[in-house]
Amino acid sequence: MDCEIRVRYAETDQMGVVYYANYLVWFEVGRSEFCRKRGFSYADLEAAGHKLVVTDVHCRYRGSARYDETVRVRTRLKNLNKRMLTFDYQVLRYGTNEVIAEGESEHLSIGSNGKPKILPEEFRIRLAGP
């Protein structure tokens, strides 16, 4: 699933190039939109007593995005089991689909006590999608 982001000035350095850590923020935007398009939000998951904590994240930079440019964040679910899920990401230059960055994040479902907790089947089904 794709979402578009226009690079804000605050996300860049003095040269107008996106600061590297912002790509991880864009991954989170992609994840949130992925969930919304599958019929739920993080808030819904938290209301059901679950949080998804990041256990691992990787990003490989292939190019640079710049101020006021539009990028497309492509997010897909790579792996899903009862407690863990992994997302893949590509940040693409809008219009050319040049890969600017790519990565993945791994998440663990935990309860309010901080212990691993099985994701409800309803959310697993929605995440897996059609």
Secondary structure, DSSP 8 states (H G I E B T S, - for coil): -EEEEE--GGGB-TTSBB-TTHHHHHHHHHHHHHHHHTT--HHHHHHTT-EEEEEEEEEEE-S--BTT-EEEEEEEEEEE-SSEEEEEEEEEETTT--EEEEEEEEEEEE-TTSSB----HHHHHHHH--
